[in-house]
C-alpha cells in the first residue's frame, strides 16, 4: 500500500454541488499523482502523470474501450 503524506486534494470541476460524487487528484511526488473517488476517500490509487494524461486524452478522443 502506498504511504501518503497529508495531501492537498483537488475536486473535479464537474463534481455535483454536494461534492460527494467526483474524482479528486493530488500531487504526491514530481511525477506521481494520487486519485480517489469522493464517496470512498480511503481508497486511493497512484499513477504517473503521463499515464493519467494518456487515459484522459483517450477518453476525450473516445478511443478507450470501457466494458
FINUTI-352304 format. One record per atom (N, C-alpha, C): x, y negated, z. Coordinates in pm, 1 decimal, padded with zeros to 6 digits, m for minus. Layout:
BEGIN
{px: X&py: Y&pz: Z}
...
***
This chain:
BEGIN
{px: 00084.5&py: 00117.5&pz: 00000.0}
{px: 00000.0&py: 00000.0&pz: 00000.0}
{px: 00089.1&py: m00123.9&pz: 00000.0}
{px: 00047.6&py: m00224.4&pz: m00072.0}
{px: 00121.4&py: m00348.9&pz: m00083.9}
{px: 00100.8&py: m00432.4&pz: 00041.9}
{px: 00209.4&py: m00469.7&pz: 00108.4}
{px: 00200.5&py: m00557.8&pz: 00224.9}
{px: 00195.3&py: m00701.2&pz: 00174.9}
{px: 00087.9&py: m00770.6&pz: 00207.7}
{px: 00070.1&py: m00906.2&pz: 00158.7}
{px: 00079.4&py: m01007.1&pz: 00272.0}
{px: 00152.9&py: m01114.9&pz: 00249.9}
{px: 00152.8&py: m01223.3&pz: 00347.5}
{px: 00019.2&py: m01297.7&pz: 00336.7}
{px: m00000.4&py: m01397.1&pz: 00417.7}
{px: m00120.1&py: m01480.9&pz: 00404.8}
{px: m00118.2&py: m01545.1&pz: 00266.8}
{px: m00221.7&py: m01519.8&pz: 00188.0}
{px: m00225.6&py: m01568.0&pz: 00050.4}
{px: m00327.3&py: m01679.7&pz: 00033.6}
{px: m00300.6&py: m01765.8&pz: m00064.1}
{px: m00391.5&py: m01873.1&pz: m00099.6}
{px: m00479.1&py: m01823.6&pz: m00213.7}
{px: m00597.4&py: m01772.9&pz: m00181.7}
{px: m00686.6&py: m01713.0&pz: m00280.1}
{px: m00761.6&py: m01820.9&pz: m00356.6}
{px: m00768.9&py: m01803.4&pz: m00487.2}
{px: m00843.4&py: m01893.4&pz: m00575.1}
{px: m00961.5&py: m01817.9&pz: m00633.3}
{px: m01079.9&py: m01877.8&pz: m00623.6}
{px: m01200.2&py: m01814.1&pz: m00677.3}
{px: m01220.4&py: m01851.7&pz: m00822.9}
{px: m01280.8&py: m01762.7&pz: m00895.0}
{px: m01314.2&py: m01786.5&pz: m01034.2}
{px: m01409.4&py: m01904.1&pz: m01046.5}
{px: m01392.1&py: m01982.5&pz: m01149.9}
{px: m01483.7&py: m02094.2&pz: m01175.0}
{px: m01620.6&py: m02044.2&pz: m01218.5}
{px: m01631.7&py: m01915.7&pz: m01248.7}
{px: m01758.5&py: m01856.1&pz: m01289.3}
{px: m01832.7&py: m01791.9&pz: m01172.4}
{px: m01784.2&py: m01811.7&pz: m01050.4}
{px: m01849.1&py: m01748.4&pz: m00935.6}
{px: m01984.8&py: m01813.5&pz: m00908.9}
{px: m02070.8&py: m01737.1&pz: m00843.8}
{px: m02202.9&py: m01787.9&pz: m00807.3}
{px: m02189.8&py: m01896.1&pz: m00701.6}
{px: m02293.5&py: m01974.0&pz: m00683.5}
{px: m02292.3&py: m02081.7&pz: m00584.4}
{px: m02263.5&py: m02028.7&pz: m00444.0}
{px: m02311.0&py: m01907.3&pz: m00414.3}
{px: m02287.2&py: m01848.6&pz: m00282.4}
{px: m02141.8&py: m01804.9&pz: m00265.4}
{px: m02069.4&py: m01787.7&pz: m00377.7}
{px: m01929.2&py: m01749.8&pz: m00372.0}
{px: m01902.8&py: m01605.8&pz: m00337.4}
{px: m02005.8&py: m01521.9&pz: m00340.1}
{px: m01989.7&py: m01382.7&pz: m00299.0}
{px: m01990.8&py: m01284.3&pz: m00414.2}
{px: m01976.9&py: m01330.4&pz: m00535.0}
{px: m01979.6&py: m01240.1&pz: m00649.3}
{px: m01876.8&py: m01287.3&pz: m00751.5}
{px: m01751.2&py: m01279.2&pz: m00714.4}
{px: m01649.6&py: m01330.7&pz: m00805.4}
{px: m01516.2&py: m01258.3&pz: m00785.8}
{px: m01426.9&py: m01284.4&pz: m00876.7}
{px: m01290.5&py: m01233.8&pz: m00869.3}
{px: m01203.9&py: m01345.5&pz: m00812.4}
{px: m01113.2&py: m01308.9&pz: m00724.2}
{px: m01020.7&py: m01405.2&pz: m00666.5}
{px: m00878.4&py: m01361.0&pz: m00700.4}
{px: m00790.1&py: m01456.7&pz: m00722.6}
{px: m00650.0&py: m01426.2&pz: m00750.1}
{px: m00561.1&py: m01507.6&pz: m00656.7}
{px: m00439.9&py: m01456.4&pz: m00636.0}
{px: m00341.9&py: m01525.9&pz: m00552.7}
{px: m00202.0&py: m01490.1&pz: m00601.5}
{px: m00112.6&py: m01586.7&pz: m00596.6}
{px: 00027.4&py: m01561.6&pz: m00631.1}
{px: 00093.1&py: m01488.2&pz: m00515.1}
{px: 00164.7&py: m01380.1&pz: m00547.4}
{px: 00234.6&py: m01302.5&pz: m00445.0}
{px: 00383.8&py: m01333.3&pz: m00451.3}
{px: 00440.7&py: m01322.8&pz: m00569.2}
{px: 00581.9&py: m01349.8&pz: m00595.0}
{px: 00590.2&py: m01422.4&pz: m00728.3}
{px: 00709.3&py: m01446.4&pz: m00776.3}
{px: 00728.6&py: m01520.4&pz: m00901.0}
{px: 00650.9&py: m01459.9&pz: m01017.6}
{px: 00651.9&py: m01327.3&pz: m01030.9}
{px: 00584.0&py: m01265.0&pz: m01144.2}
{px: 00471.9&py: m01171.1&pz: m01102.3}
{px: 00433.7&py: m01171.1&pz: m00975.9}
{px: 00328.2&py: m01080.6&pz: m00927.5}
{px: 00208.4&py: m01162.0&pz: m00881.3}
{px: 00091.4&py: m01107.0&pz: m00906.7}
{px: m00031.1&py: m01167.1&pz: m00856.9}
{px: m00116.9&py: m01059.4&pz: m00793.7}
{px: m00201.9&py: m01102.1&pz: m00701.8}
{px: m00295.8&py: m01012.0&pz: m00636.1}
{px: m00435.8&py: m01048.9&pz: m00682.0}
{px: m00521.2&py: m00949.3&pz: m00693.9}
{px: m00660.4&py: m00969.6&pz: m00733.0}
{px: m00749.7&py: m00896.5&pz: m00634.0}
{px: m00865.7&py: m00956.3&pz: m00609.1}
{px: m00965.0&py: m00890.6&pz: m00525.0}
{px: m01104.1&py: m00936.5&pz: m00566.9}
{px: m01202.7&py: m00859.5&pz: m00529.2}
{px: m01341.8&py: m00892.6&pz: m00556.0}
{px: m01398.3&py: m00948.1&pz: m00426.5}
{px: m01466.3&py: m01061.3&pz: m00431.6}
{px: m01507.0&py: m01131.5&pz: m00309.8}
{px: m01598.3&py: m01049.0&pz: m00218.3}
{px: m01672.9&py: m00954.7&pz: m00272.8}
{px: m01758.3&py: m00870.7&pz: m00189.0}
{px: m01679.7&py: m00765.3&pz: m00113.0}
{px: m01557.0&py: m00734.3&pz: m00156.4}
{px: m01471.4&py: m00635.9&pz: m00089.8}
{px: m01330.4&py: m00693.4&pz: m00074.9}
{px: m01313.0&py: m00797.0&pz: 00007.6}
{px: m01183.7&py: m00865.8&pz: 00014.8}
{px: m01068.8&py: m00781.2&pz: 00069.2}
{px: m01098.5&py: m00670.6&pz: 00135.1}
{px: m00991.5&py: m00585.5&pz: 00187.0}
{px: m00926.6&py: m00501.2&pz: 00077.8}
{px: m00994.6&py: m00485.0&pz: m00035.7}
{px: m00941.9&py: m00406.3&pz: m00147.2}
{px: m00869.2&py: m00501.7&pz: m00241.6}
{px: m00736.3&py: m00489.9&pz: m00244.7}
{px: m00652.9&py: m00580.9&pz: m00322.9}
{px: m00567.3&py: m00499.8&pz: m00419.1}
{px: m00560.7&py: m00543.8&pz: m00543.4}
{px: m00468.1&py: m00482.1&pz: m00638.1}
{px: m00364.8&py: m00586.2&pz: m00677.9}
{px: m00249.7&py: m00538.4&pz: m00718.4}
{px: m00140.8&py: m00627.2&pz: m00758.2}
{px: m00091.8&py: m00587.4&pz: m00896.5}
{px: m00057.2&py: m00685.1&pz: m00975.5}
{px: m00005.2&py: m00660.4&pz: m01108.9}
{px: 00089.5&py: m00773.7&pz: m01145.2}
{px: 00151.4&py: m00761.9&pz: m01262.0}
{px: 00235.6&py: m00873.7&pz: m01304.0}
{px: 00154.4&py: m00966.7&pz: m01393.6}
{px: 00201.8&py: m01087.4&pz: m01407.2}
{px: 00128.6&py: m01190.2&pz: m01481.2}
{px: 00107.1&py: m01152.8&pz: m01627.4}
{px: 00206.4&py: m01091.4&pz: m01690.1}
{px: 00191.7&py: m01059.9&pz: m01832.0}
{px: 00085.6&py: m00952.1&pz: m01855.3}
{px: 00073.5&py: m00855.3&pz: m01765.4}
{px: m00029.4&py: m00752.1&pz: m01779.3}
{px: m00168.6&py: m00812.4&pz: m01763.1}
{px: m00186.5&py: m00901.9&pz: m01667.3}
{px: m00316.2&py: m00966.3&pz: m01649.2}
{px: m00348.3&py: m01055.6&pz: m01768.4}
{px: m00250.6&py: m01126.8&pz: m01816.8}
{px: m00271.1&py: m01212.6&pz: m01934.0}
{px: m00315.9&py: m01129.3&pz: m02054.7}
{px: m00250.4&py: m01015.0&pz: m02076.8}
{px: m00287.6&py: m00928.0&pz: m02188.2}
{px: m00431.3&py: m00877.4&pz: m02172.3}
{px: m00470.2&py: m00842.7&pz: m02050.5}
{px: m00607.0&py: m00797.0&pz: m02026.0}
{px: m00706.9&py: m00908.6&pz: m02056.4}
{px: m00681.6&py: m01027.6&pz: m02003.9}
{px: m00774.5&py: m01139.8&pz: m02025.2}
{px: m00784.4&py: m01175.2&pz: m02173.3}
{px: m00672.4&py: m01180.9&pz: m02241.4}
{px: m00675.0&py: m01212.2&pz: m02384.3}
{px: m00748.3&py: m01103.5&pz: m02462.7}
{px: m00729.5&py: m00977.6&pz: m02425.1}
{px: m00800.4&py: m00868.3&pz: m02490.0}
{px: m00950.4&py: m00876.4&pz: m02467.3}
{px: m00990.4&py: m00910.4&pz: m02344.5}
{px: m01133.2&py: m00925.2&pz: m02315.5}
{px: m01192.9&py: m01042.1&pz: m02393.1}
{px: m01120.9&py: m01152.6&pz: m02399.4}
{px: m01169.7&py: m01268.4&pz: m02474.4}
{px: m01182.6&py: m01237.9&pz: m02623.1}
{px: m01094.2&py: m01156.2&pz: m02674.3}
{px: m01097.9&py: m01119.9&pz: m02816.1}
{px: m01188.2&py: m01000.0&pz: m02841.2}
{px: m01251.2&py: m00949.0&pz: m02733.0}
{px: m01340.7&py: m00833.7&pz: m02742.6}
{px: m01270.0&py: m00711.5&pz: m02800.1}
{px: m01146.6&py: m00689.8&pz: m02755.7}
{px: m01068.2&py: m00576.4&pz: m02805.3}
{px: m01046.5&py: m00468.7&pz: m02699.8}
{px: m01114.5&py: m00478.6&pz: m02587.1}
{px: m01097.9&py: m00379.7&pz: m02481.4}
{px: m01218.5&py: m00287.4&pz: m02478.5}
{px: m01191.9&py: m00159.9&pz: m02475.3}
{px: m01297.4&py: m00059.3&pz: m02464.7}
{px: m01327.8&py: m00039.8&pz: m02315.9}
{px: m01447.0&py: m00072.1&pz: m02273.2}
{px: m01486.2&py: m00054.0&pz: m02134.1}
{px: m01593.6&py: 00054.7&pz: m02126.8}
{px: m01555.3&py: 00169.6&pz: m02074.0}
{px: m01651.0&py: 00276.9&pz: m02053.2}
{px: m01668.4&py: 00357.8&pz: m02171.5}
***
